[in-house]
Amino acid sequence: MVVAKNRPMIRILGFFICAAFIYLSFRDLWLNHKRKPELGFVNRNGTQFVVDGKALYVNGWNSYWFMDHAVNEQSRNLVGEMLEAGAKMGLTVCRTWAFNDGGYNALQISPGRFDERVFKALDHVIAEARKHDVRLLLSLVNNLQAYGGKTQYVKWAWQEGVGLSSNNDSFFFDPSIRNYFKNYLKALLTRKNSITGIEYRNDPTIFAWELINEPRCSSDVSGNTLQDWIEEMTGFIKSIDNKHLLTVGLEGFYGPESPKRLTVNPEQWASQLGSDFVRNSNSSNIDFASVHIYPDHWFHNQSFEEHLKFAVKWMQSHIEDGMKELKKPVLFAEFGLSNMNKDYEPSQRDKFYRVIFDVVYKSAKRRKSGAGTLVWQLFMEGMEEFSDDFGIVPHEQDSIYRLMIEQSCRLGKVTGHLNEHKLRQLCSHKR
């Protein structure tokens, strides 16, 4: 009888215990969600990248293979694993391909026709990047043939009987091909992410757009053809998306009209490619300049020590251009040292990375235009077929791993981001 009399009280007590349990279980999740700040867009203030009013100096990497791997369920996990590995090193930006034109797992099957399955793979890449607090520099087309590139656009125009020429450089001047590319740009920029519900043009996870990877137009050494194309395409992009930064994607060579072609370019051929670092980067729609660093591929019969000296001179020249000519940030968007060089030793790669990191760190300390670096390239175990002679699995090469963490910490101290718990924890034990 006593139990029966107390039954209502027991029920009430049980209700409050359950409510308390639910509150305690979800309180921390809710507080953590509240504490996580809204992601701000990366902007430019003179020669610096800025986020929420603070300077941002980039320590990041290239993993061009993200979308390709996200298409297949068996390999999709590698995207998140690579982003997590990068975040653990304090890396903030990853450059990857947002194109695959024609061929296997193509995003753009034919002009204006897209594979939704592959678009969802790119959605996944962007959503995963946001989850790991990494921003993406998304490249929009390839000058090279890998993943279609300008060669594929020219083939499409030729097959449809509207192409003016079968020369690959017609990508830059053929009106039909220009329209193909604009249609692709519009589809990509206005894409609504199937996971996050955010249109790409409104997503701050995207650090910036890169117009084209390593543009060259050797059929017009004057550079006028490439410059006209840059002006038209960048204007078109900005008419759709004025929130994101935009860069060309240059290697950094000086053109025939530049006095630096004789003193800074690796060899004479570099001024005959139809591109010019200062002229191309000076476009009003271009927010920052990009440069690549591959002295071991650009020179013949030079020693490793000579490659190091060139890399420093090359970087300092472009940082000077960023300060005096362009008044824009300069991002060294690719750099690497081949392990196929005849005199290669693993210690050379450490030394090469150190020299490049030091130049950017000194520029950051002096508030100059050297805005950061992106290593070419990082990948995960079991992906050897996607590697090249520059590829690195970071945690398998301890010295490189520690160098990259150290650079994250150094740049973090310069910008004041060291106050953030994550970076403070990273720098307290560099492995």
JOGI-V809964 format. One record per residue. N is the residue number from 0. RES is the residue in one small letter. SS is DSSP state (A for helix, B for strand, O for the rest). Layout:
BEGIN
{{N;RES;SS} {N;RES;SS}}
END
This chain:
BEGIN
{{0;m;O} {1;v;A} {2;v;A} {3;a;A} {4;k;A} {5;n;A} {6;r;A} {7;p;A} {8;m;A} {9;i;A} {10;r;A} {11;i;A} {12;l;A} {13;g;A} {14;f;A} {15;f;A} {16;i;A} {17;c;A} {18;a;A} {19;a;A} {20;f;A} {21;i;A} {22;y;A} {23;l;A} {24;s;A} {25;f;A} {26;r;A} {27;d;A} {28;l;A} {29;w;A} {30;l;A} {31;n;A} {32;h;A} {33;k;A} {34;r;A} {35;k;O} {36;p;O} {37;e;O} {38;l;O} {39;g;O} {40;f;O} {41;v;O} {42;n;B} {43;r;B} {44;n;B} {45;g;O} {46;t;O} {47;q;B} {48;f;B} {49;v;B} {50;v;B} {51;d;O} {52;g;O} {53;k;B} {54;a;B} {55;l;B} {56;y;O} {57;v;B} {58;n;B} {59;g;B} {60;w;B} {61;n;B} {62;s;O} {63;y;O} {64;w;O} {65;f;A} {66;m;A} {67;d;A} {68;h;A} {69;a;A} {70;v;O} {71;n;O} {72;e;O} {73;q;O} {74;s;O} {75;r;O} {76;n;A} {77;l;A} {78;v;A} {79;g;A} {80;e;A} {81;m;A} {82;l;A} {83;e;A} {84;a;A} {85;g;A} {86;a;A} {87;k;A} {88;m;O} {89;g;O} {90;l;O} {91;t;O} {92;v;B} {93;c;B} {94;r;B} {95;t;B} {96;w;B} {97;a;O} {98;f;O} {99;n;O} {100;d;B} {101;g;O} {102;g;O} {103;y;O} {104;n;O} {105;a;O} {106;l;O} {107;q;B} {108;i;B} {109;s;B} {110;p;O} {111;g;O} {112;r;B} {113;f;B} {114;d;O} {115;e;A} {116;r;A} {117;v;A} {118;f;A} {119;k;A} {120;a;A} {121;l;A} {122;d;A} {123;h;A} {124;v;A} {125;i;A} {126;a;A} {127;e;A} {128;a;A} {129;r;A} {130;k;A} {131;h;O} {132;d;O} {133;v;O} {134;r;B} {135;l;B} {136;l;B} {137;l;B} {138;s;B} {139;l;O} {140;v;O} {141;n;B} {142;n;O} {143;l;O} {144;q;O} {145;a;O} {146;y;O} {147;g;O} {148;g;A} {149;k;A} {150;t;A} {151;q;A} {152;y;A} {153;v;A} {154;k;A} {155;w;A} {156;a;A} {157;w;A} {158;q;A} {159;e;O} {160;g;O} {161;v;O} {162;g;O} {163;l;O} {164;s;O} {165;s;O} {166;n;O} {167;n;O} {168;d;O} {169;s;A} {170;f;A} {171;f;A} {172;f;A} {173;d;O} {174;p;A} {175;s;A} {176;i;A} {177;r;A} {178;n;A} {179;y;A} {180;f;A} {181;k;A} {182;n;A} {183;y;A} {184;l;A} {185;k;A} {186;a;A} {187;l;A} {188;l;A} {189;t;O} {190;r;O} {191;k;B} {192;n;O} {193;s;O} {194;i;O} {195;t;O} {196;g;O} {197;i;O} {198;e;B} {199;y;A} {200;r;A} {201;n;A} {202;d;O} {203;p;O} {204;t;O} {205;i;B} {206;f;B} {207;a;B} {208;w;B} {209;e;B} {210;l;O} {211;i;O} {212;n;B} {213;e;O} {214;p;O} {215;r;O} {216;c;O} {217;s;O} {218;s;O} {219;d;O} {220;v;O} {221;s;O} {222;g;O} {223;n;A} {224;t;A} {225;l;A} {226;q;A} {227;d;A} {228;w;A} {229;i;A} {230;e;A} {231;e;A} {232;m;A} {233;t;A} {234;g;A} {235;f;A} {236;i;A} {237;k;A} {238;s;A} {239;i;A} {240;d;O} {241;n;O} {242;k;O} {243;h;O} {244;l;B} {245;l;B} {246;t;B} {247;v;O} {248;g;O} {249;l;O} {250;e;O} {251;g;O} {252;f;O} {253;y;O} {254;g;O} {255;p;O} {256;e;O} {257;s;O} {258;p;A} {259;k;A} {260;r;A} {261;l;O} {262;t;O} {263;v;O} {264;n;O} {265;p;O} {266;e;O} {267;q;A} {268;w;A} {269;a;A} {270;s;A} {271;q;O} {272;l;O} {273;g;O} {274;s;O} {275;d;O} {276;f;A} {277;v;A} {278;r;A} {279;n;A} {280;s;A} {281;n;O} {282;s;O} {283;s;O} {284;n;O} {285;i;O} {286;d;O} {287;f;B} {288;a;B} {289;s;B} {290;v;B} {291;h;B} {292;i;B} {293;y;O} {294;p;A} {295;d;A} {296;h;A} {297;w;A} {298;f;O} {299;h;O} {300;n;O} {301;q;O} {302;s;O} {303;f;A} {304;e;A} {305;e;A} {306;h;A} {307;l;A} {308;k;A} {309;f;A} {310;a;A} {311;v;A} {312;k;A} {313;w;A} {314;m;A} {315;q;A} {316;s;A} {317;h;A} {318;i;A} {319;e;A} {320;d;A} {321;g;A} {322;m;A} {323;k;A} {324;e;A} {325;l;A} {326;k;O} {327;k;O} {328;p;B} {329;v;B} {330;l;B} {331;f;B} {332;a;B} {333;e;B} {334;f;B} {335;g;O} {336;l;O} {337;s;O} {338;n;O} {339;m;O} {340;n;O} {341;k;O} {342;d;O} {343;y;O} {344;e;O} {345;p;A} {346;s;A} {347;q;A} {348;r;A} {349;d;A} {350;k;A} {351;f;A} {352;y;A} {353;r;A} {354;v;A} {355;i;A} {356;f;A} {357;d;A} {358;v;A} {359;v;A} {360;y;A} {361;k;A} {362;s;A} {363;a;A} {364;k;A} {365;r;O} {366;r;O} {367;k;O} {368;s;O} {369;g;B} {370;a;B} {371;g;B} {372;t;B} {373;l;B} {374;v;B} {375;w;O} {376;q;O} {377;l;B} {378;f;O} {379;m;O} {380;e;O} {381;g;O} {382;m;O} {383;e;A} {384;e;A} {385;f;A} {386;s;O} {387;d;O} {388;d;O} {389;f;O} {390;g;O} {391;i;B} {392;v;O} {393;p;A} {394;h;A} {395;e;A} {396;q;O} {397;d;A} {398;s;A} {399;i;A} {400;y;A} {401;r;A} {402;l;A} {403;m;A} {404;i;A} {405;e;A} {406;q;A} {407;s;A} {408;c;A} {409;r;A} {410;l;A} {411;g;A} {412;k;A} {413;v;A} {414;t;A} {415;g;O} {416;h;A} {417;l;A} {418;n;A} {419;e;O} {420;h;A} {421;k;A} {422;l;A} {423;r;A} {424;q;A} {425;l;A} {426;c;A} {427;s;A} {428;h;O} {429;k;O} {430;r;O}}
END
